[in-house]
Amino acid sequence: MELFDKSTIEKEIKELPSGILTIILEAAVSVNITSIAIVGGVVRDLIKKI
Protein backbone atom coordinates (compact mmCIF):
# COMPACT_ATOMS: atom_id res chain seq x y z
CA MET A 1 0.00 0.00 0.00
CA GLU A 2 1.37 3.40 -0.98
CA LEU A 3 1.15 5.81 1.97
CA PHE A 4 2.41 8.85 0.05
CA ASP A 5 3.64 9.91 -3.36
CA LYS A 6 7.41 9.40 -3.15
CA SER A 7 8.12 11.02 -6.50
CA THR A 8 6.38 14.25 -5.49
CA ILE A 9 8.31 14.44 -2.22
CA GLU A 10 11.62 13.67 -3.96
CA LYS A 11 10.97 16.48 -6.47
CA GLU A 12 10.11 18.98 -3.71
CA ILE A 13 12.97 18.02 -1.38
CA LYS A 14 15.89 17.78 -3.75
CA GLU A 15 18.41 17.23 -0.93
CA LEU A 16 17.03 13.76 -0.15
CA PRO A 17 19.32 11.00 -1.38
CA SER A 18 17.80 8.89 -4.12
CA GLY A 19 15.84 5.97 -2.71
CA ILE A 20 15.85 7.17 0.90
CA LEU A 21 12.05 7.40 1.04
CA THR A 22 11.72 3.78 -0.04
CA ILE A 23 14.14 2.72 2.69
CA ILE A 24 12.28 4.76 5.33
CA LEU A 25 8.90 3.41 4.20
CA GLU A 26 10.08 -0.20 4.19
CA ALA A 27 11.56 0.21 7.68
CA ALA A 28 8.34 1.78 8.95
CA VAL A 29 6.16 -0.94 7.46
CA SER A 30 8.39 -3.65 8.93
CA VAL A 31 7.63 -2.39 12.46
CA ASN A 32 3.99 -1.45 11.79
CA ILE A 33 4.48 2.34 11.76
CA THR A 34 1.74 3.99 9.73
CA SER A 35 2.92 7.61 9.59
CA ILE A 36 6.29 9.20 8.98
CA ALA A 37 7.50 12.77 9.45
CA ILE A 38 10.59 14.15 7.75
CA VAL A 39 11.91 17.07 9.75
CA GLY A 40 14.59 19.68 9.28
CA GLY A 41 17.65 20.50 11.30
CA VAL A 42 19.90 17.78 12.65
CA VAL A 43 17.77 14.92 11.33
CA ARG A 44 17.79 16.40 7.83
CA ASP A 45 21.55 16.90 7.97
CA LEU A 46 22.09 13.28 9.04
CA ILE A 47 19.88 11.99 6.21
CA LYS A 48 21.81 14.07 3.68
CA LYS A 49 25.06 12.34 4.73
CA ILE A 50 23.76 8.87 3.82
mmCIF entry with sequence, helices, sheets and N, C-alpha, C, O atoms, coordinates in Angstrom:
data_MODEL
# 
_entry.id   MODEL 
# 
_entity.id                         1 
_entity.type                       polymer 
_entity.pdbx_number_of_molecules   1 
# 
_entity_poly.entity_id                      1 
_entity_poly.type                           'polypeptide(L)' 
_entity_poly.nstd_linkage                   no 
_entity_poly.nstd_monomer                   no 
_entity_poly.pdbx_seq_one_letter_code       MELFDKSTIEKEIKELPSGILTIILEAAVSVNITSIAIVGGVVRDLIKKI 
_entity_poly.pdbx_seq_one_letter_code_can   MELFDKSTIEKEIKELPSGILTIILEAAVSVNITSIAIVGGVVRDLIKKI 
_entity_poly.pdbx_strand_id                 A 
# 
loop_
_entity_poly_seq.entity_id 
_entity_poly_seq.num 
_entity_poly_seq.mon_id 
_entity_poly_seq.hetero 
1 1  MET n 
1 2  GLU n 
1 3  LEU n 
1 4  PHE n 
1 5  ASP n 
1 6  LYS n 
1 7  SER n 
1 8  THR n 
1 9  ILE n 
1 10 GLU n 
1 11 LYS n 
1 12 GLU n 
1 13 ILE n 
1 14 LYS n 
1 15 GLU n 
1 16 LEU n 
1 17 PRO n 
1 18 SER n 
1 19 GLY n 
1 20 ILE n 
1 21 LEU n 
1 22 THR n 
1 23 ILE n 
1 24 ILE n 
1 25 LEU n 
1 26 GLU n 
1 27 ALA n 
1 28 ALA n 
1 29 VAL n 
1 30 SER n 
1 31 VAL n 
1 32 ASN n 
1 33 ILE n 
1 34 THR n 
1 35 SER n 
1 36 ILE n 
1 37 ALA n 
1 38 ILE n 
1 39 VAL n 
1 40 GLY n 
1 41 GLY n 
1 42 VAL n 
1 43 VAL n 
1 44 ARG n 
1 45 ASP n 
1 46 LEU n 
1 47 ILE n 
1 48 LYS n 
1 49 LYS n 
1 50 ILE n 
# 
_struct_asym.id          A 
_struct_asym.entity_id   1 
# 
loop_
_struct_conf.conf_type_id 
_struct_conf.id 
_struct_conf.pdbx_PDB_helix_id 
_struct_conf.beg_label_comp_id 
_struct_conf.beg_label_asym_id 
_struct_conf.beg_label_seq_id 
_struct_conf.pdbx_beg_PDB_ins_code 
_struct_conf.end_label_comp_id 
_struct_conf.end_label_asym_id 
_struct_conf.end_label_seq_id 
_struct_conf.pdbx_end_PDB_ins_code 
_struct_conf.beg_auth_comp_id 
_struct_conf.beg_auth_asym_id 
_struct_conf.beg_auth_seq_id 
_struct_conf.end_auth_comp_id 
_struct_conf.end_auth_asym_id 
_struct_conf.end_auth_seq_id 
_struct_conf.pdbx_PDB_helix_class 
_struct_conf.details 
_struct_conf.pdbx_PDB_helix_length 
HELX_P HELX_P1 AA1 LYS A 6  ? GLU A 12 ? LYS A 6  GLU A 12 1 ? 7  
HELX_P HELX_P2 AA2 ILE A 20 ? SER A 30 ? ILE A 20 SER A 30 1 ? 11 
HELX_P HELX_P3 AA3 VAL A 42 ? LYS A 48 ? VAL A 42 LYS A 48 1 ? 7  
# 
_struct_conf_type.id          HELX_P 
_struct_conf_type.criteria    ? 
_struct_conf_type.reference   ? 
# 
loop_
_atom_site.group_PDB 
_atom_site.id 
_atom_site.type_symbol 
_atom_site.label_atom_id 
_atom_site.label_alt_id 
_atom_site.label_comp_id 
_atom_site.label_asym_id 
_atom_site.label_entity_id 
_atom_site.label_seq_id 
_atom_site.pdbx_PDB_ins_code 
_atom_site.Cartn_x 
_atom_site.Cartn_y 
_atom_site.Cartn_z 
_atom_site.occupancy 
_atom_site.B_iso_or_equiv 
_atom_site.pdbx_formal_charge 
_atom_site.auth_seq_id 
_atom_site.auth_comp_id 
_atom_site.auth_asym_id 
_atom_site.auth_atom_id 
_atom_site.pdbx_PDB_model_num 
ATOM 1   N N  . MET A 1 1  ? 0.838  -1.185 0.000  1.00 0.00 ? 1  MET A N  1 
ATOM 2   C CA . MET A 1 1  ? 0.000  0.000  0.000  1.00 0.00 ? 1  MET A CA 1 
ATOM 3   C C  . MET A 1 1  ? 0.879  1.244  0.000  1.00 0.00 ? 1  MET A C  1 
ATOM 4   O O  . MET A 1 1  ? 1.808  1.347  0.802  1.00 0.00 ? 1  MET A O  1 
ATOM 5   N N  . GLU A 1 2  ? 0.603  2.162  -0.867 1.00 0.00 ? 2  GLU A N  1 
ATOM 6   C CA . GLU A 1 2  ? 1.368  3.400  -0.980 1.00 0.00 ? 2  GLU A CA 1 
ATOM 7   C C  . GLU A 1 2  ? 0.803  4.434  -0.010 1.00 0.00 ? 2  GLU A C  1 
ATOM 8   O O  . GLU A 1 2  ? -0.348 4.850  -0.145 1.00 0.00 ? 2  GLU A O  1 
ATOM 9   N N  . LEU A 1 3  ? 1.614  4.851  0.973  1.00 0.00 ? 3  LEU A N  1 
ATOM 10  C CA . LEU A 1 3  ? 1.146  5.807  1.969  1.00 0.00 ? 3  LEU A CA 1 
ATOM 11  C C  . LEU A 1 3  ? 1.277  7.250  1.500  1.00 0.00 ? 3  LEU A C  1 
ATOM 12  O O  . LEU A 1 3  ? 0.561  8.127  1.982  1.00 0.00 ? 3  LEU A O  1 
ATOM 13  N N  . PHE A 1 4  ? 2.192  7.503  0.557  1.00 0.00 ? 4  PHE A N  1 
ATOM 14  C CA . PHE A 1 4  ? 2.406  8.854  0.053  1.00 0.00 ? 4  PHE A CA 1 
ATOM 15  C C  . PHE A 1 4  ? 3.048  8.768  -1.310 1.00 0.00 ? 4  PHE A C  1 
ATOM 16  O O  . PHE A 1 4  ? 3.525  7.707  -1.714 1.00 0.00 ? 4  PHE A O  1 
ATOM 17  N N  . ASP A 1 5  ? 3.064  9.875  -2.018 1.00 0.00 ? 5  ASP A N  1 
ATOM 18  C CA . ASP A 1 5  ? 3.642  9.910  -3.364 1.00 0.00 ? 5  ASP A CA 1 
ATOM 19  C C  . ASP A 1 5  ? 5.131  10.240 -3.260 1.00 0.00 ? 5  ASP A C  1 
ATOM 20  O O  . ASP A 1 5  ? 5.506  11.407 -3.147 1.00 0.00 ? 5  ASP A O  1 
ATOM 21  N N  . LYS A 1 6  ? 5.967  9.218  -3.299 1.00 0.00 ? 6  LYS A N  1 
ATOM 22  C CA . LYS A 1 6  ? 7.410  9.405  -3.147 1.00 0.00 ? 6  LYS A CA 1 
ATOM 23  C C  . LYS A 1 6  ? 7.985  10.329 -4.206 1.00 0.00 ? 6  LYS A C  1 
ATOM 24  O O  . LYS A 1 6  ? 8.844  11.157 -3.903 1.00 0.00 ? 6  LYS A O  1 
ATOM 25  N N  . SER A 1 7  ? 7.527  10.202 -5.434 1.00 0.00 ? 7  SER A N  1 
ATOM 26  C CA . SER A 1 7  ? 8.119  11.016 -6.500 1.00 0.00 ? 7  SER A CA 1 
ATOM 27  C C  . SER A 1 7  ? 7.855  12.496 -6.286 1.00 0.00 ? 7  SER A C  1 
ATOM 28  O O  . SER A 1 7  ? 8.713  13.324 -6.592 1.00 0.00 ? 7  SER A O  1 
ATOM 29  N N  . THR A 1 8  ? 6.691  12.841 -5.768 1.00 0.00 ? 8  THR A N  1 
ATOM 30  C CA . THR A 1 8  ? 6.382  14.246 -5.490 1.00 0.00 ? 8  THR A CA 1 
ATOM 31  C C  . THR A 1 8  ? 7.285  14.782 -4.389 1.00 0.00 ? 8  THR A C  1 
ATOM 32  O O  . THR A 1 8  ? 7.817  15.886 -4.502 1.00 0.00 ? 8  THR A O  1 
ATOM 33  N N  . ILE A 1 9  ? 7.457  14.013 -3.335 1.00 0.00 ? 9  ILE A N  1 
ATOM 34  C CA . ILE A 1 9  ? 8.313  14.444 -2.225 1.00 0.00 ? 9  ILE A CA 1 
ATOM 35  C C  . ILE A 1 9  ? 9.755  14.572 -2.695 1.00 0.00 ? 9  ILE A C  1 
ATOM 36  O O  . ILE A 1 9  ? 10.429 15.543 -2.351 1.00 0.00 ? 9  ILE A O  1 
ATOM 37  N N  . GLU A 1 10 ? 10.239 13.615 -3.472 1.00 0.00 ? 10 GLU A N  1 
ATOM 38  C CA . GLU A 1 10 ? 11.617 13.669 -3.962 1.00 0.00 ? 10 GLU A CA 1 
ATOM 39  C C  . GLU A 1 10 ? 11.844 14.885 -4.861 1.00 0.00 ? 10 GLU A C  1 
ATOM 40  O O  . GLU A 1 10 ? 12.935 15.456 -4.861 1.00 0.00 ? 10 GLU A O  1 
ATOM 41  N N  . LYS A 1 11 ? 10.835 15.284 -5.620 1.00 0.00 ? 11 LYS A N  1 
ATOM 42  C CA . LYS A 1 11 ? 10.968 16.478 -6.471 1.00 0.00 ? 11 LYS A CA 1 
ATOM 43  C C  . LYS A 1 11 ? 10.997 17.744 -5.627 1.00 0.00 ? 11 LYS A C  1 
ATOM 44  O O  . LYS A 1 11 ? 11.730 18.681 -5.945 1.00 0.00 ? 11 LYS A O  1 
ATOM 45  N N  . GLU A 1 12 ? 10.202 17.785 -4.544 1.00 0.00 ? 12 GLU A N  1 
ATOM 46  C CA . GLU A 1 12 ? 10.111 18.978 -3.709 1.00 0.00 ? 12 GLU A CA 1 
ATOM 47  C C  . GLU A 1 12 ? 11.291 19.113 -2.749 1.00 0.00 ? 12 GLU A C  1 
ATOM 48  O O  . GLU A 1 12 ? 11.696 20.227 -2.420 1.00 0.00 ? 12 GLU A O  1 
ATOM 49  N N  . ILE A 1 13 ? 11.837 17.999 -2.303 1.00 0.00 ? 13 ILE A N  1 
ATOM 50  C CA . ILE A 1 13 ? 12.967 18.016 -1.377 1.00 0.00 ? 13 ILE A CA 1 
ATOM 51  C C  . ILE A 1 13 ? 14.162 17.429 -2.108 1.00 0.00 ? 13 ILE A C  1 
ATOM 52  O O  . ILE A 1 13 ? 14.470 16.246 -1.961 1.00 0.00 ? 13 ILE A O  1 
ATOM 53  N N  . LYS A 1 14 ? 14.821 18.241 -2.881 1.00 0.00 ? 14 LYS A N  1 
ATOM 54  C CA . LYS A 1 14 ? 15.891 17.778 -3.752 1.00 0.00 ? 14 LYS A CA 1 
ATOM 55  C C  . LYS A 1 14 ? 17.118 17.275 -2.991 1.00 0.00 ? 14 LYS A C  1 
ATOM 56  O O  . LYS A 1 14 ? 17.938 16.551 -3.556 1.00 0.00 ? 14 LYS A O  1 
ATOM 57  N N  . GLU A 1 15 ? 17.254 17.650 -1.711 1.00 0.00 ? 15 GLU A N  1 
ATOM 58  C CA . GLU A 1 15 ? 18.414 17.230 -0.926 1.00 0.00 ? 15 GLU A CA 1 
ATOM 59  C C  . GLU A 1 15 ? 18.339 15.777 -0.490 1.00 0.00 ? 15 GLU A C  1 
ATOM 60  O O  . GLU A 1 15 ? 19.350 15.214 -0.071 1.00 0.00 ? 15 GLU A O  1 
ATOM 61  N N  . LEU A 1 16 ? 17.156 15.145 -0.577 1.00 0.00 ? 16 LEU A N  1 
ATOM 62  C CA . LEU A 1 16 ? 17.028 13.757 -0.149 1.00 0.00 ? 16 LEU A CA 1 
ATOM 63  C C  . LEU A 1 16 ? 17.804 12.847 -1.090 1.00 0.00 ? 16 LEU A C  1 
ATOM 64  O O  . LEU A 1 16 ? 17.669 12.948 -2.310 1.00 0.00 ? 16 LEU A O  1 
ATOM 65  N N  . PRO A 1 17 ? 18.608 11.966 -0.529 1.00 0.00 ? 17 PRO A N  1 
ATOM 66  C CA . PRO A 1 17 ? 19.321 11.005 -1.376 1.00 0.00 ? 17 PRO A CA 1 
ATOM 67  C C  . PRO A 1 17 ? 18.326 10.119 -2.122 1.00 0.00 ? 17 PRO A C  1 
ATOM 68  O O  . PRO A 1 17 ? 17.264 9.790  -1.593 1.00 0.00 ? 17 PRO A O  1 
ATOM 69  N N  . SER A 1 18 ? 18.664 9.742  -3.321 1.00 0.00 ? 18 SER A N  1 
ATOM 70  C CA . SER A 1 18 ? 17.803 8.890  -4.121 1.00 0.00 ? 18 SER A CA 1 
ATOM 71  C C  . SER A 1 18 ? 17.508 7.584  -3.388 1.00 0.00 ? 18 SER A C  1 
ATOM 72  O O  . SER A 1 18 ? 18.418 6.916  -2.898 1.00 0.00 ? 18 SER A O  1 
ATOM 73  N N  . GLY A 1 19 ? 16.238 7.232  -3.320 1.00 0.00 ? 19 GLY A N  1 
ATOM 74  C CA . GLY A 1 19 ? 15.838 5.973  -2.714 1.00 0.00 ? 19 GLY A CA 1 
ATOM 75  C C  . GLY A 1 19 ? 15.631 6.004  -1.212 1.00 0.00 ? 19 GLY A C  1 
ATOM 76  O O  . GLY A 1 19 ? 15.178 5.015  -0.637 1.00 0.00 ? 19 GLY A O  1 
ATOM 77  N N  . ILE A 1 20 ? 15.952 7.117  -0.560 1.00 0.00 ? 20 ILE A N  1 
ATOM 78  C CA . ILE A 1 20 ? 15.848 7.168  0.902  1.00 0.00 ? 20 ILE A CA 1 
ATOM 79  C C  . ILE A 1 20 ? 14.400 7.008  1.370  1.00 0.00 ? 20 ILE A C  1 
ATOM 80  O O  . ILE A 1 20 ? 14.156 6.396  2.410  1.00 0.00 ? 20 ILE A O  1 
ATOM 81  N N  . LEU A 1 21 ? 13.444 7.543  0.625  1.00 0.00 ? 21 LEU A N  1 
ATOM 82  C CA . LEU A 1 21 ? 12.045 7.402  1.037  1.00 0.00 ? 21 LEU A CA 1 
ATOM 83  C C  . LEU A 1 21 ? 11.582 5.951  0.995  1.00 0.00 ? 21 LEU A C  1 
ATOM 84  O O  . LEU A 1 21 ? 10.799 5.520  1.842  1.00 0.00 ? 21 LEU A O  1 
ATOM 85  N N  . THR A 1 22 ? 12.059 5.210  0.025  1.00 0.00 ? 22 THR A N  1 
ATOM 86  C CA . THR A 1 22 ? 11.722 3.784  -0.044 1.00 0.00 ? 22 THR A CA 1 
ATOM 87  C C  . THR A 1 22 ? 12.288 3.052  1.160  1.00 0.00 ? 22 THR A C  1 
ATOM 88  O O  . THR A 1 22 ? 11.607 2.211  1.748  1.00 0.00 ? 22 THR A O  1 
ATOM 89  N N  . ILE A 1 23 ? 13.511 3.355  1.531  1.00 0.00 ? 23 ILE A N  1 
ATOM 90  C CA . ILE A 1 23 ? 14.137 2.724  2.694  1.00 0.00 ? 23 ILE A CA 1 
ATOM 91  C C  . ILE A 1 23 ? 13.374 3.059  3.965  1.00 0.00 ? 23 ILE A C  1 
ATOM 92  O O  . ILE A 1 23 ? 13.103 2.178  4.781  1.00 0.00 ? 23 ILE A O  1 
ATOM 93  N N  . ILE A 1 24 ? 13.024 4.339  4.136  1.00 0.00 ? 24 ILE A N  1 
ATOM 94  C CA . ILE A 1 24 ? 12.281 4.762  5.326  1.00 0.00 ? 24 ILE A CA 1 
ATOM 95  C C  . ILE A 1 24 ? 10.922 4.082  5.371  1.00 0.00 ? 24 ILE A C  1 
ATOM 96  O O  . ILE A 1 24 ? 10.507 3.602  6.426  1.00 0.00 ? 24 ILE A O  1 
ATOM 97  N N  . LEU A 1 25 ? 10.222 4.036  4.242  1.00 0.00 ? 25 LEU A N  1 
ATOM 98  C CA . LEU A 1 25 ? 8.899  3.411  4.197  1.00 0.00 ? 25 LEU A CA 1 
ATOM 99  C C  . LEU A 1 25 ? 8.988  1.924  4.514  1.00 0.00 ? 25 LEU A C  1 
ATOM 100 O O  . LEU A 1 25 ? 8.185  1.411  5.294  1.00 0.00 ? 25 LEU A O  1 
ATOM 101 N N  . GLU A 1 26 ? 9.942  1.231  3.928  1.00 0.00 ? 26 GLU A N  1 
ATOM 102 C CA . GLU A 1 26 ? 10.084 -0.203 4.187  1.00 0.00 ? 26 GLU A CA 1 
ATOM 103 C C  . GLU A 1 26 ? 10.400 -0.470 5.659  1.00 0.00 ? 26 GLU A C  1 
ATOM 104 O O  . GLU A 1 26 ? 9.885  -1.423 6.243  1.00 0.00 ? 26 GLU A O  1 
ATOM 105 N N  . ALA A 1 27 ? 11.244 0.368  6.256  1.00 0.00 ? 27 ALA A N  1 
ATOM 106 C CA . ALA A 1 27 ? 11.564 0.210  7.677  1.00 0.00 ? 27 ALA A CA 1 
ATOM 107 C C  . ALA A 1 27 ? 10.329 0.451  8.533  1.00 0.00 ? 27 ALA A C  1 
ATOM 108 O O  . ALA A 1 27 ? 10.082 -0.285 9.488  1.00 0.00 ? 27 ALA A O  1 
ATOM 109 N N  . ALA A 1 28 ? 9.557  1.472  8.199  1.00 0.00 ? 28 ALA A N  1 
ATOM 110 C CA . ALA A 1 28 ? 8.336  1.782  8.955  1.00 0.00 ? 28 ALA A CA 1 
ATOM 111 C C  . ALA A 1 28 ? 7.325  0.645  8.863  1.00 0.00 ? 28 ALA A C  1 
ATOM 112 O O  . ALA A 1 28 ? 6.745  0.234  9.868  1.00 0.00 ? 28 ALA A O  1 
ATOM 113 N N  . VAL A 1 29 ? 7.121  0.147  7.660  1.00 0.00 ? 29 VAL A N  1 
ATOM 114 C CA . VAL A 1 29 ? 6.158  -0.943 7.456  1.00 0.00 ? 29 VAL A CA 1 
ATOM 115 C C  . VAL A 1 29 ? 6.601  -2.191 8.219  1.00 0.00 ? 29 VAL A C  1 
ATOM 116 O O  . VAL A 1 29 ? 5.765  -2.914 8.762  1.00 0.00 ? 29 VAL A O  1 
ATOM 117 N N  . SER A 1 30 ? 7.896  -2.445 8.263  1.00 0.00 ? 30 SER A N  1 
ATOM 118 C CA . SER A 1 30 ? 8.394  -3.652 8.932  1.00 0.00 ? 30 SER A CA 1 
ATOM 119 C C  . SER A 1 30 ? 8.134  -3.649 10.432 1.00 0.00 ? 30 SER A C  1 
ATOM 120 O O  . SER A 1 30 ? 8.118  -4.710 11.056 1.00 0.00 ? 30 SER A O  1 
ATOM 121 N N  . VAL A 1 31 ? 7.932  -2.476 11.017 1.00 0.00 ? 31 VAL A N  1 
ATOM 122 C CA . VAL A 1 31 ? 7.635  -2.389 12.457 1.00 0.00 ? 31 VAL A CA 1 
ATOM 123 C C  . VAL A 1 31 ? 6.243  -1.806 12.709 1.00 0.00 ? 31 VAL A C  1 
ATOM 124 O O  . VAL A 1 31 ? 5.949  -1.314 13.799 1.00 0.00 ? 31 VAL A O  1 
ATOM 125 N N  . ASN A 1 32 ? 5.398  -1.872 11.684 1.00 0.00 ? 32 ASN A N  1 
ATOM 126 C CA . ASN A 1 32 ? 3.992  -1.450 11.786 1.00 0.00 ? 32 ASN A CA 1 
ATOM 127 C C  . ASN A 1 32 ? 3.788  0.028  12.105 1.00 0.00 ? 32 ASN A C  1 
ATOM 128 O O  . ASN A 1 32 ? 2.829  0.378  12.792 1.00 0.00 ? 32 ASN A O  1 
ATOM 129 N N  . ILE A 1 33 ? 4.665  0.895  11.624 1.00 0.00 ? 33 ILE A N  1 
ATOM 130 C CA . ILE A 1 33 ? 4.484  2.340  11.758 1.00 0.00 ? 33 ILE A CA 1 
ATOM 131 C C  . ILE A 1 33 ? 3.660  2.799  10.570 1.00 0.00 ? 33 ILE A C  1 
ATOM 132 O O  . ILE A 1 33 ? 3.965  2.443  9.431  1.00 0.00 ? 33 ILE A O  1 
ATOM 133 N N  . THR A 1 34 ? 2.621  3.582  10.816 1.00 0.00 ? 34 THR A N  1 
ATOM 134 C CA . THR A 1 34 ? 1.735  3.989  9.726  1.00 0.00 ? 34 THR A CA 1 
ATOM 135 C C  . THR A 1 34 ? 1.870  5.455  9.332  1.00 0.00 ? 34 THR A C  1 
ATOM 136 O O  . THR A 1 34 ? 1.223  5.889  8.379  1.00 0.00 ? 34 THR A O  1 
ATOM 137 N N  . SER A 1 35 ? 2.692  6.232  10.039 1.00 0.00 ? 35 SER A N  1 
ATOM 138 C CA . SER A 1 35 ? 2.917  7.606  9.595  1.00 0.00 ? 35 SER A CA 1 
ATOM 139 C C  . SER A 1 35 ? 4.381  7.964  9.832  1.00 0.00 ? 35 SER A C  1 
ATOM 140 O O  . SER A 1 35 ? 5.017  7.492  10.775 1.00 0.00 ? 35 SER A O  1 
ATOM 141 N N  . ILE A 1 36 ? 4.886  8.807  8.951  1.00 0.00 ? 36 ILE A N  1 
ATOM 142 C CA . ILE A 1 36 ? 6.292  9.201  8.981  1.00 0.00 ? 36 ILE A CA 1 
ATOM 143 C C  . ILE A 1 36 ? 6.358  10.717 8.845  1.00 0.00 ? 36 ILE A C  1 
ATOM 144 O O  . ILE A 1 36 ? 5.596  11.311 8.084  1.00 0.00 ? 36 ILE A O  1 
ATOM 145 N N  . ALA A 1 37 ? 7.269  11.338 9.583  1.00 0.00 ? 37 ALA A N  1 
ATOM 146 C CA . ALA A 1 37 ? 7.502  12.771 9.448  1.00 0.00 ? 37 ALA A CA 1 
ATOM 147 C C  . ALA A 1 37 ? 8.974  12.986 9.117  1.00 0.00 ? 37 ALA A C  1 
ATOM 148 O O  . ALA A 1 37 ? 9.858  12.450 9.787  1.00 0.00 ? 37 ALA A O  1 
ATOM 149 N N  . ILE A 1 38 ? 9.223  13.764 8.090  1.00 0.00 ? 38 ILE A N  1 
ATOM 150 C CA . ILE A 1 38 ? 10.591 14.147 7.752  1.00 0.00 ? 38 ILE A CA 1 
ATOM 151 C C  . ILE A 1 38 ? 10.756 15.571 8.249  1.00 0.00 ? 38 ILE A C  1 
ATOM 152 O O  . ILE A 1 38 ? 10.011 16.470 7.859  1.00 0.00 ? 38 ILE A O  1 
ATOM 153 N N  . VAL A 1 39 ? 11.740 15.765 9.112  1.00 0.00 ? 39 VAL A N  1 
ATOM 154 C CA . VAL A 1 39 ? 11.909 17.070 9.747  1.00 0.00 ? 39 VAL A CA 1 
ATOM 155 C C  . VAL A 1 39 ? 13.215 17.704 9.310  1.00 0.00 ? 39 VAL A C  1 
ATOM 156 O O  . VAL A 1 39 ? 14.055 17.058 8.683  1.00 0.00 ? 39 VAL A O  1 
ATOM 157 N N  . GLY A 1 40 ? 13.375 18.961 9.642  1.00 0.00 ? 40 GLY A N  1 
ATOM 158 C CA . GLY A 1 40 ? 14.588 19.680 9.280  1.00 0.00 ? 40 GLY A CA 1 
ATOM 159 C C  . GLY A 1 40 ? 15.643 19.586 10.360 1.00 0.00 ? 40 GLY A C  1 
ATOM 160 O O  . GLY A 1 40 ? 15.548 18.753 11.262 1.00 0.00 ? 40 GLY A O  1 
ATOM 161 N N  . GLY A 1 41 ? 16.624 20.421 10.272 1.00 0.00 ? 41 GLY A N  1 
ATOM 162 C CA . GLY A 1 41 ? 17.654 20.504 11.296 1.00 0.00 ? 41 GLY A CA 1 
ATOM 163 C C  . GLY A 1 41 ? 18.595 19.320 11.292 1.00 0.00 ? 41 GLY A C  1 
ATOM 164 O O  . GLY A 1 41 ? 19.029 18.858 10.237 1.00 0.00 ? 41 GLY A O  1 
ATOM 165 N N  . VAL A 1 42 ? 18.904 18.838 12.473 1.00 0.00 ? 42 VAL A N  1 
ATOM 166 C CA . VAL A 1 42 ? 19.895 17.783 12.650 1.00 0.00 ? 42 VAL A CA 1 
ATOM 167 C C  . VAL A 1 42 ? 19.492 16.510 11.915 1.00 0.00 ? 42 VAL A C  1 
ATOM 168 O O  . VAL A 1 42 ? 20.328 15.875 11.273 1.00 0.00 ? 42 VAL A O  1 
ATOM 169 N N  . VAL A 1 43 ? 18.223 16.131 12.003 1.00 0.00 ? 43 VAL A N  1 
ATOM 170 C CA . VAL A 1 43 ? 17.767 14.918 11.328 1.00 0.00 ? 43 VAL A CA 1 
ATOM 171 C C  . VAL A 1 43 ? 17.964 15.045 9.818  1.00 0.00 ? 43 VAL A C  1 
ATOM 172 O O  . VAL A 1 43 ? 18.443 14.112 9.174  1.00 0.00 ? 43 VAL A O  1 
ATOM 173 N N  . ARG A 1 44 ? 17.603 16.181 9.260  1.00 0.00 ? 44 ARG A N  1 
ATOM 174 C CA . ARG A 1 44 ? 17.792 16.399 7.827  1.00 0.00 ? 44 ARG A CA 1 
ATOM 175 C C  . ARG A 1 44 ? 19.263 16.314 7.456  1.00 0.00 ? 44 ARG A C  1 
ATOM 176 O O  . ARG A 1 44 ? 19.617 15.706 6.446  1.00 0.00 ? 44 ARG A O  1 
ATOM 177 N N  . ASP A 1 45 ? 20.115 16.916 8.260  1.00 0.00 ? 45 ASP A N  1 
ATOM 178 C CA . ASP A 1 45 ? 21.547 16.898 7.973  1.00 0.00 ? 45 ASP A CA 1 
ATOM 179 C C  . ASP A 1 45 ? 22.106 15.484 8.017  1.00 0.00 ? 45 ASP A C  1 
ATOM 180 O O  . ASP A 1 45 ? 22.961 15.130 7.205  1.00 0.00 ? 45 ASP A O  1 
ATOM 181 N N  . LEU A 1 46 ? 21.630 14.669 8.962  1.00 0.00 ? 46 LEU A N  1 
ATOM 182 C CA . LEU A 1 46 ? 22.095 13.282 9.044  1.00 0.00 ? 46 LEU A CA 1 
ATOM 183 C C  . LEU A 1 46 ? 21.636 12.489 7.831  1.00 0.00 ? 46 LEU A C  1 
ATOM 184 O O  . LEU A 1 46 ? 22.404 11.691 7.293  1.00 0.00 ? 46 LEU A O  1 
ATOM 185 N N  . ILE A 1 47 ? 20.398 12.690 7.388  1.00 0.00 ? 47 ILE A N  1 
ATOM 186 C CA . ILE A 1 47 ? 19.881 11.987 6.209  1.00 0.00 ? 47 ILE A CA 1 
ATOM 187 C C  . ILE A 1 47 ? 20.695 12.366 4.967  1.00 0.00 ? 47 ILE A C  1 
ATOM 188 O O  . ILE A 1 47 ? 20.981 11.513 4.126  1.00 0.00 ? 47 ILE A O  1 
ATOM 189 N N  . LYS A 1 48 ? 21.061 13.623 4.855  1.00 0.00 ? 48 LYS A N  1 
ATOM 190 C CA . LYS A 1 48 ? 21.810 14.075 3.683  1.00 0.00 ? 48 LYS A CA 1 
ATOM 191 C C  . LYS A 1 48 ? 23.185 13.425 3.596  1.00 0.00 ? 48 LYS A C  1 
ATOM 192 O O  . LYS A 1 48 ? 23.759 13.346 2.510  1.00 0.00 ? 48 LYS A O  1 
ATOM 193 N N  . LYS A 1 49 ? 23.723 12.958 4.724  1.00 0.00 ? 49 LYS A N  1 
ATOM 194 C CA . LYS A 1 49 ? 25.061 12.342 4.731  1.00 0.00 ? 49 LYS A CA 1 
ATOM 195 C C  . LYS A 1 49 ? 25.044 10.891 4.307  1.00 0.00 ? 49 LYS A C  1 
ATOM 196 O O  . LYS A 1 49 ? 26.104 10.312 4.069  1.00 0.00 ? 49 LYS A O  1 
ATOM 197 N N  . ILE A 1 50 ? 23.856 10.277 4.202  1.00 0.00 ? 50 ILE A N  1 
ATOM 198 C CA . ILE A 1 50 ? 23.757 8.866  3.816  1.00 0.00 ? 50 ILE A CA 1 
ATOM 199 C C  . ILE A 1 50 ? 24.189 8.689  2.380  1.00 0.00 ? 50 ILE A C  1 
ATOM 200 O O  . ILE A 1 50 ? 24.177 7.570  1.865  1.00 0.00 ? 50 ILE A O  1 
# 
